[in-house]
Amino acid sequence: MTPASTVRSLKVIEVDFSPETQAKLNRAAEETSSCSAEYVQRLVEHHLDDDSWFRQKVNKGLEQLDAGQFLTHEEMGNRIAKLFPA
């Protein structure tokens, strides 16, 4: 792989923010010593990672439900009662 082939290709996407949101964005970027574009890039990457993790967990839970791997309301209540006896 040549160095030229490792350079990321960036695509510009324009997003319109309300003046209030733009001010918040500018403030947050300043607090992290970055420009607004860098801050938004990191924010979007973080959100996409979190969203992917969340969807994976939801899908796993749905698969467990389909396989009958769950507790009833009563079973969960019994477990809680054992952990926190009155």
GROMACS elastic network, one bead per residue, 0.5 to 0.9 nm:
[ bonds ]
;  ai    aj funct       b0    kb
    1     4     6  0.82297   500
    1     5     6  0.63875   500
    1     6     6  0.73297   500
    2     5     6  0.53729   500
    2     6     6  0.68753   500
    3     6     6  0.53312   500
    3     7     6  0.69984   500
    4     7     6  0.56491   500
    5     8     6  0.80931   500
   16    22     6  0.87244   500
   17    20     6  0.78629   500
   17    21     6  0.58113   500
   17    22     6  0.56680   500
   18    21     6  0.52129   500
   18    22     6  0.60973   500
   18    23     6  0.85696   500
   19    22     6  0.50341   500
   19    23     6  0.61073   500
   19    24     6  0.86644   500
   20    23     6  0.51370   500
   20    24     6  0.63317   500
   20    25     6  0.86438   500
   21    24     6  0.50370   500
   21    25     6  0.60886   500
   21    26     6  0.85616   500
   22    26     6  0.60746   500
   22    27     6  0.85283   500
   22    36     6  0.89391   500
   23    26     6  0.50899   500
   23    27     6  0.61248   500
   23    28     6  0.85958   500
   24    27     6  0.50896   500
   24    28     6  0.61151   500
   24    29     6  0.85186   500
   25    28     6  0.51639   500
   25    29     6  0.60558   500
   25    30     6  0.85383   500
   25    36     6  0.65015   500
   25    39     6  0.79844   500
   25    40     6  0.80287   500
   26    29     6  0.51215   500
   26    30     6  0.61405   500
   26    31     6  0.86484   500
   26    35     6  0.76886   500
   26    36     6  0.58706   500
   26    39     6  0.89203   500
   27    30     6  0.51481   500
   27    31     6  0.62447   500
   27    32     6  0.88003   500
   27    36     6  0.88580   500
   28    31     6  0.50596   500
   28    32     6  0.63908   500
   28    33     6  0.86599   500
   28    34     6  0.87039   500
   28    36     6  0.81951   500
   28    39     6  0.78319   500
   29    32     6  0.52092   500
   29    33     6  0.61231   500
   29    34     6  0.51289   500
   29    35     6  0.55858   500
   29    36     6  0.53335   500
   29    37     6  0.85305   500
   29    38     6  0.79496   500
   29    39     6  0.55778   500
   29    40     6  0.83938   500
   30    34     6  0.59615   500
   30    35     6  0.69589   500
   30    36     6  0.80406   500
   31    34     6  0.77724   500
   32    35     6  0.86007   500
   32    39     6  0.79257   500
   34    37     6  0.81499   500
   34    38     6  0.61671   500
   34    39     6  0.62621   500
   35    38     6  0.54370   500
   35    39     6  0.62513   500
   35    40     6  0.87288   500
   36    39     6  0.50415   500
   36    40     6  0.60872   500
   36    41     6  0.85324   500
   37    40     6  0.52068   500
   37    41     6  0.61526   500
   37    42     6  0.87559   500
   38    41     6  0.50463   500
   38    42     6  0.63022   500
   38    43     6  0.85499   500
   39    42     6  0.52688   500
   39    43     6  0.60654   500
   39    44     6  0.86039   500
   40    44     6  0.59840   500
   40    45     6  0.84528   500
   41    44     6  0.53331   500
   41    45     6  0.62016   500
   41    46     6  0.86137   500
   42    45     6  0.51347   500
   42    46     6  0.60726   500
   42    47     6  0.85463   500
   43    46     6  0.51445   500
   43    47     6  0.61118   500
   43    48     6  0.85996   500
   44    47     6  0.50244   500
   44    48     6  0.60580   500
   44    49     6  0.85447   500
   45    48     6  0.51773   500
   45    49     6  0.61987   500
   45    50     6  0.86428   500
   46    49     6  0.51684   500
   46    50     6  0.61926   500
   46    51     6  0.85361   500
   47    50     6  0.50785   500
   47    51     6  0.59589   500
   47    52     6  0.85032   500
   48    52     6  0.60551   500
   48    53     6  0.85684   500
   49    52     6  0.51876   500
   49    53     6  0.62536   500
   49    54     6  0.86501   500
   50    53     6  0.51154   500
   50    54     6  0.61060   500
   50    55     6  0.86375   500
   51    54     6  0.50761   500
   51    55     6  0.61472   500
   51    56     6  0.85823   500
   52    55     6  0.52501   500
   52    56     6  0.62082   500
   52    57     6  0.87376   500
   53    56     6  0.51968   500
   53    57     6  0.63417   500
   53    58     6  0.87662   500
   54    57     6  0.51906   500
   54    58     6  0.62312   500
   54    59     6  0.86402   500
   55    58     6  0.50547   500
   55    59     6  0.60837   500
   55    60     6  0.85183   500
   56    59     6  0.51605   500
   56    60     6  0.61422   500
   56    61     6  0.86349   500
   57    60     6  0.50314   500
   57    61     6  0.61641   500
   57    62     6  0.86312   500
   58    61     6  0.50452   500
   58    62     6  0.61807   500
   58    63     6  0.86133   500
   59    62     6  0.50381   500
   59    63     6  0.61536   500
   59    64     6  0.86032   500
   60    63     6  0.50820   500
   60    64     6  0.62373   500
   60    65     6  0.87034   500
   61    64     6  0.50181   500
   61    65     6  0.62398   500
   61    66     6  0.86607   500
   61    69     6  0.89356   500
   62    65     6  0.50143   500
   62    66     6  0.62032   500
   62    67     6  0.86109   500
   63    66     6  0.50425   500
   63    67     6  0.62073   500
   63    68     6  0.86918   500
   63    69     6  0.86017   500
   64    67     6  0.50031   500
   64    68     6  0.62394   500
   64    70     6  0.69789   500
   65    68     6  0.50307   500
   65    69     6  0.55115   500
   65    70     6  0.60828   500
   66    69     6  0.75367   500
   67    70     6  0.85915   500
   68    71     6  0.89497   500
   71    74     6  0.79102   500
   71    75     6  0.57157   500
   71    76     6  0.60791   500
   72    75     6  0.51243   500
   72    76     6  0.62532   500
   72    77     6  0.85436   500
   73    76     6  0.52521   500
   73    77     6  0.61518   500
   73    78     6  0.87158   500
   74    78     6  0.61927   500
   74    79     6  0.87069   500
   75    78     6  0.51167   500
   75    79     6  0.63607   500
   75    80     6  0.87528   500
   76    79     6  0.51026   500
   76    80     6  0.62520   500
   76    81     6  0.85810   500
   77    80     6  0.51420   500
   77    81     6  0.60936   500
   77    82     6  0.86662   500
   78    81     6  0.50240   500
   78    82     6  0.62626   500
   78    83     6  0.87398   500
   79    82     6  0.51853   500
   79    83     6  0.63821   500
   79    84     6  0.87436   500
   80    83     6  0.50648   500
   80    84     6  0.60847   500
   80    85     6  0.82050   500
   81    84     6  0.51554   500
   81    85     6  0.53648   500
   81    86     6  0.76369   500
   82    85     6  0.56371   500
